[in-house]
Amino acid sequence: MTTQTTDNPAIDTIKASVAENPVMLFMKGTAMFPQCGFSARVVQILTHMGVPFKTANVLEDAELREGIKQFSNWPTIPQLYVKGEFVGGCDIVTEMFQSGELQTLFEKNGIAKTPAA
């Protein structure tokens, strides 16, 4: 299967990141140093759940920041992707976590939790 490239290198980077990482979070800052409260909350939820995830810091790259909004047709950051599918932003992830739906989504997609220390 070949991935189509676009005229926008940021979109190509996003497609590759989403395809290569089972749980991918586009956020402001990094997992160790989130730079917005909404990004921090999603990191906190994923960390609490023990789910391994990769992040991309949209503050380091203006093209990436605009590209992710176009890619998902979603205006805000953070954005969480699971197995290539857009899940949502902070409010949606928080609601899914509280209802147990997020856990179900990870289990359904075979995302293994790492045991809590």
Sequence and secondary structure as in RCSB ss.txt:
>XXXX:A:sequence
MTTQTTDNPAIDTIKASVAENPVMLFMKGTAMFPQCGFSARVVQILTHMGVPFKTANVLEDAELREGIKQFSNWP
TIPQLYVKGEFVGGCDIVTEMFQSGELQTLFEKNGIAKTPAA
>XXXX:A:secstr
      S HHHHHHHHHHHH SEEEEESB SSSBSSHHHHHHHHHHHHHT   EEEEGGG HHHHHHHHHHHT  
SS EEEETTEEEE HHHHHHHHHHTHHHHHHHHTT       
